[in-house]
């Protein structure tokens, strides 16, 4: 399982638990993910 697959699975899990997106994927972290 690649990092991207693990990240997508973890984000889907947290989203299904109704967590705020800013708690599990804050804007700065999302920018860093895009940059690699």
PyMOL Python script that loads the backbone (N, CA, C, O; Angstrom):
from pymol import cmd

cmd.read_pdbstr("""\
ATOM      1  N   UNK A   1       0.852  -1.169   0.000  1.00  0.00           N
ATOM      2  CA  UNK A   1       0.000   0.000   0.000  1.00  0.00           C
ATOM      3  C   UNK A   1       0.902   1.237   0.000  1.00  0.00           C
ATOM      4  O   UNK A   1       1.788   1.369   0.844  1.00  0.00           O
ATOM      5  N   UNK A   2       0.666   2.130  -0.948  1.00  0.00           N
ATOM      6  CA  UNK A   2       1.481   3.341  -1.045  1.00  0.00           C
ATOM      7  C   UNK A   2       1.011   4.386  -0.037  1.00  0.00           C
ATOM      8  O   UNK A   2      -0.047   4.252   0.579  1.00  0.00           O
ATOM      9  N   UNK A   3       1.823   5.424   0.112  1.00  0.00           N
ATOM     10  CA  UNK A   3       1.458   6.505   1.025  1.00  0.00           C
ATOM     11  C   UNK A   3       0.139   7.145   0.609  1.00  0.00           C
ATOM     12  O   UNK A   3      -0.711   7.427   1.454  1.00  0.00           O
ATOM     13  N   UNK A   4      -0.034   7.376  -0.692  1.00  0.00           N
ATOM     14  CA  UNK A   4      -1.259   8.017  -1.175  1.00  0.00           C
ATOM     15  C   UNK A   4      -2.491   7.173  -0.849  1.00  0.00           C
ATOM     16  O   UNK A   4      -3.534   7.715  -0.484  1.00  0.00           O
ATOM     17  N   UNK A   5      -2.376   5.857  -0.978  1.00  0.00           N
ATOM     18  CA  UNK A   5      -3.494   4.972  -0.649  1.00  0.00           C
ATOM     19  C   UNK A   5      -3.793   5.007   0.842  1.00  0.00           C
ATOM     20  O   UNK A   5      -4.954   5.052   1.249  1.00  0.00           O
ATOM     21  N   UNK A   6      -2.744   4.985   1.651  1.00  0.00           N
ATOM     22  CA  UNK A   6      -2.929   5.048   3.101  1.00  0.00           C
ATOM     23  C   UNK A   6      -3.563   6.372   3.507  1.00  0.00           C
ATOM     24  O   UNK A   6      -4.460   6.411   4.348  1.00  0.00           O
ATOM     25  N   UNK A   7      -3.083   7.462   2.895  1.00  0.00           N
ATOM     26  CA  UNK A   7      -3.618   8.793   3.208  1.00  0.00           C
ATOM     27  C   UNK A   7      -5.092   8.881   2.831  1.00  0.00           C
ATOM     28  O   UNK A   7      -5.904   9.385   3.608  1.00  0.00           O
ATOM     29  N   UNK A   8      -5.437   8.397   1.651  1.00  0.00           N
ATOM     30  CA  UNK A   8      -6.831   8.439   1.196  1.00  0.00           C
ATOM     31  C   UNK A   8      -7.732   7.616   2.111  1.00  0.00           C
ATOM     32  O   UNK A   8      -8.846   8.031   2.430  1.00  0.00           O
ATOM     33  N   UNK A   9      -7.250   6.455   2.531  1.00  0.00           N
ATOM     34  CA  UNK A   9      -8.040   5.595   3.425  1.00  0.00           C
ATOM     35  C   UNK A   9      -8.234   6.255   4.790  1.00  0.00           C
ATOM     36  O   UNK A   9      -9.330   6.216   5.349  1.00  0.00           O
ATOM     37  N   UNK A  10      -7.179   6.856   5.322  1.00  0.00           N
ATOM     38  CA  UNK A  10      -7.268   7.521   6.621  1.00  0.00           C
ATOM     39  C   UNK A  10      -8.198   8.728   6.557  1.00  0.00           C
ATOM     40  O   UNK A  10      -8.995   8.949   7.469  1.00  0.00           O
ATOM     41  N   UNK A  11      -8.101   9.502   5.493  1.00  0.00           N
ATOM     42  CA  UNK A  11      -8.968  10.675   5.338  1.00  0.00           C
ATOM     43  C   UNK A  11     -10.425  10.238   5.200  1.00  0.00           C
ATOM     44  O   UNK A  11     -11.313  10.866   5.776  1.00  0.00           O
ATOM     45  N   UNK A  12     -10.679   9.178   4.449  1.00  0.00           N
ATOM     46  CA  UNK A  12     -12.050   8.673   4.300  1.00  0.00           C
ATOM     47  C   UNK A  12     -12.606   8.213   5.642  1.00  0.00           C
ATOM     48  O   UNK A  12     -13.776   8.450   5.943  1.00  0.00           O
ATOM     49  N   UNK A  13     -11.775   7.557   6.449  1.00  0.00           N
ATOM     50  CA  UNK A  13     -12.207   7.096   7.767  1.00  0.00           C
ATOM     51  C   UNK A  13     -12.564   8.279   8.664  1.00  0.00           C
ATOM     52  O   UNK A  13     -13.611   8.280   9.312  1.00  0.00           O
ATOM     53  N   UNK A  14     -11.698   9.275   8.699  1.00  0.00           N
ATOM     54  CA  UNK A  14     -11.962  10.434   9.558  1.00  0.00           C
ATOM     55  C   UNK A  14     -13.162  11.228   9.062  1.00  0.00           C
ATOM     56  O   UNK A  14     -13.923  11.772   9.862  1.00  0.00           O
ATOM     57  N   UNK A  15     -13.333  11.297   7.744  1.00  0.00           N
ATOM     58  CA  UNK A  15     -14.488  11.993   7.187  1.00  0.00           C
ATOM     59  C   UNK A  15     -15.778  11.264   7.551  1.00  0.00           C
ATOM     60  O   UNK A  15     -16.795  11.901   7.827  1.00  0.00           O
ATOM     61  N   UNK A  16     -15.742   9.939   7.554  1.00  0.00           N
ATOM     62  CA  UNK A  16     -16.943   9.169   7.897  1.00  0.00           C
ATOM     63  C   UNK A  16     -17.318   9.317   9.373  1.00  0.00           C
ATOM     64  O   UNK A  16     -18.474   9.112   9.744  1.00  0.00           O
ATOM     65  N   UNK A  17     -16.351   9.670  10.206  1.00  0.00           N
ATOM     66  CA  UNK A  17     -16.602   9.883  11.637  1.00  0.00           C
ATOM     67  C   UNK A  17     -17.040  11.314  11.930  1.00  0.00           C
ATOM     68  O   UNK A  17     -17.188  11.701  13.089  1.00  0.00           O
ATOM     69  N   UNK A  18     -17.247  12.100  10.866  1.00  0.00           N
ATOM     70  CA  UNK A  18     -17.723  13.486  10.962  1.00  0.00           C
ATOM     71  C   UNK A  18     -16.728  14.422  11.657  1.00  0.00           C
ATOM     72  O   UNK A  18     -17.120  15.379  12.324  1.00  0.00           O
ATOM     73  N   UNK A  19     -15.433  14.128  11.488  1.00  0.00           N
ATOM     74  CA  UNK A  19     -14.416  15.039  12.011  1.00  0.00           C
ATOM     75  C   UNK A  19     -14.318  16.242  11.082  1.00  0.00           C
ATOM     76  O   UNK A  19     -14.568  16.131   9.882  1.00  0.00           O
ATOM     77  N   UNK A  20     -13.956  17.381  11.637  1.00  0.00           N
ATOM     78  CA  UNK A  20     -13.752  18.559  10.811  1.00  0.00           C
ATOM     79  C   UNK A  20     -12.519  18.347   9.958  1.00  0.00           C
ATOM     80  O   UNK A  20     -11.494  17.874  10.449  1.00  0.00           O
ATOM     81  N   UNK A  21     -12.607  18.690   8.700  1.00  0.00           N
ATOM     82  CA  UNK A  21     -11.475  18.514   7.787  1.00  0.00           C
ATOM     83  C   UNK A  21     -10.257  19.316   8.251  1.00  0.00           C
ATOM     84  O   UNK A  21      -9.122  18.881   8.061  1.00  0.00           O
ATOM     85  N   UNK A  22     -10.481  20.457   8.845  1.00  0.00           N
ATOM     86  CA  UNK A  22      -9.349  21.280   9.296  1.00  0.00           C
ATOM     87  C   UNK A  22      -8.578  20.616  10.429  1.00  0.00           C
ATOM     88  O   UNK A  22      -7.439  20.998  10.697  1.00  0.00           O
ATOM     89  N   UNK A  23      -9.171  19.631  11.102  1.00  0.00           N
ATOM     90  CA  UNK A  23      -8.467  18.918  12.171  1.00  0.00           C
ATOM     91  C   UNK A  23      -7.557  17.826  11.626  1.00  0.00           C
ATOM     92  O   UNK A  23      -6.459  17.628  12.145  1.00  0.00           O
ATOM     93  N   UNK A  24      -7.989  17.122  10.600  1.00  0.00           N
ATOM     94  CA  UNK A  24      -7.175  16.012  10.105  1.00  0.00           C
ATOM     95  C   UNK A  24      -6.419  16.344   8.828  1.00  0.00           C
ATOM     96  O   UNK A  24      -5.524  15.595   8.437  1.00  0.00           O
ATOM     97  N   UNK A  25      -6.750  17.433   8.178  1.00  0.00           N
ATOM     98  CA  UNK A  25      -6.021  17.859   6.977  1.00  0.00           C
ATOM     99  C   UNK A  25      -6.019  19.380   6.913  1.00  0.00           C
ATOM    100  O   UNK A  25      -6.703  19.970   6.077  1.00  0.00           O
ATOM    101  N   UNK A  26      -5.248  20.019   7.799  1.00  0.00           N
ATOM    102  CA  UNK A  26      -5.212  21.477   7.791  1.00  0.00           C
ATOM    103  C   UNK A  26      -4.644  22.013   6.471  1.00  0.00           C
ATOM    104  O   UNK A  26      -3.911  21.310   5.776  1.00  0.00           O
ATOM    105  N   UNK A  27      -4.984  23.251   6.134  1.00  0.00           N
ATOM    106  CA  UNK A  27      -4.562  23.808   4.844  1.00  0.00           C
ATOM    107  C   UNK A  27      -3.052  23.722   4.587  1.00  0.00           C
ATOM    108  O   UNK A  27      -2.637  23.384   3.478  1.00  0.00           O
ATOM    109  N   UNK A  28      -2.239  24.019   5.581  1.00  0.00           N
ATOM    110  CA  UNK A  28      -0.790  23.960   5.378  1.00  0.00           C
ATOM    111  C   UNK A  28      -0.338  22.539   5.045  1.00  0.00           C
ATOM    112  O   UNK A  28       0.513  22.346   4.176  1.00  0.00           O
ATOM    113  N   UNK A  29      -0.892  21.565   5.717  1.00  0.00           N
ATOM    114  CA  UNK A  29      -0.532  20.171   5.456  1.00  0.00           C
ATOM    115  C   UNK A  29      -0.965  19.743   4.055  1.00  0.00           C
ATOM    116  O   UNK A  29      -0.237  19.017   3.378  1.00  0.00           O
ATOM    117  N   UNK A  30      -2.139  20.186   3.617  1.00  0.00           N
ATOM    118  CA  UNK A  30      -2.599  19.850   2.266  1.00  0.00           C
ATOM    119  C   UNK A  30      -1.680  20.454   1.207  1.00  0.00           C
ATOM    120  O   UNK A  30      -1.416  19.833   0.177  1.00  0.00           O
ATOM    121  N   UNK A  31      -1.196  21.663   1.464  1.00  0.00           N
ATOM    122  CA  UNK A  31      -0.249  22.296   0.531  1.00  0.00           C
ATOM    123  C   UNK A  31       1.040  21.490   0.461  1.00  0.00           C
ATOM    124  O   UNK A  31       1.577  21.261  -0.623  1.00  0.00           O
ATOM    125  N   UNK A  32       1.539  21.058   1.619  1.00  0.00           N
ATOM    126  CA  UNK A  32       2.770  20.265   1.645  1.00  0.00           C
ATOM    127  C   UNK A  32       2.584  18.924   0.943  1.00  0.00           C
ATOM    128  O   UNK A  32       3.502  18.449   0.273  1.00  0.00           O
ATOM    129  N   UNK A  33       1.405  18.304   1.086  1.00  0.00           N
ATOM    130  CA  UNK A  33       1.125  17.045   0.393  1.00  0.00           C
ATOM    131  C   UNK A  33       1.198  17.252  -1.120  1.00  0.00           C
ATOM    132  O   UNK A  33       1.750  16.422  -1.843  1.00  0.00           O
ATOM    133  N   UNK A  34       0.634  18.367  -1.589  1.00  0.00           N
ATOM    134  CA  UNK A  34       0.643  18.634  -3.031  1.00  0.00           C
ATOM    135  C   UNK A  34       2.055  18.866  -3.549  1.00  0.00           C
ATOM    136  O   UNK A  34       2.392  18.459  -4.661  1.00  0.00           O
ATOM    137  N   UNK A  35       2.874  19.517  -2.742  1.00  0.00           N
ATOM    138  CA  UNK A  35       4.250  19.799  -3.165  1.00  0.00           C
ATOM    139  C   UNK A  35       5.116  18.545  -3.172  1.00  0.00           C
ATOM    140  O   UNK A  35       6.109  18.468  -3.897  1.00  0.00           O
ATOM    141  N   UNK A  36       4.735  17.578  -2.369  1.00  0.00           N
ATOM    142  CA  UNK A  36       5.456  16.307  -2.346  1.00  0.00           C
ATOM    143  C   UNK A  36       6.397  16.268  -1.236  1.00  0.00           C
ATOM    144  O   UNK A  36       7.097  15.272  -1.055  1.00  0.00           O
TER     145      UNK A  36
END
""", "prot")
cmd.dss("prot")
cmd.show_as("cartoon", "prot")
cmd.util.cbc("prot")
cmd.orient("prot")
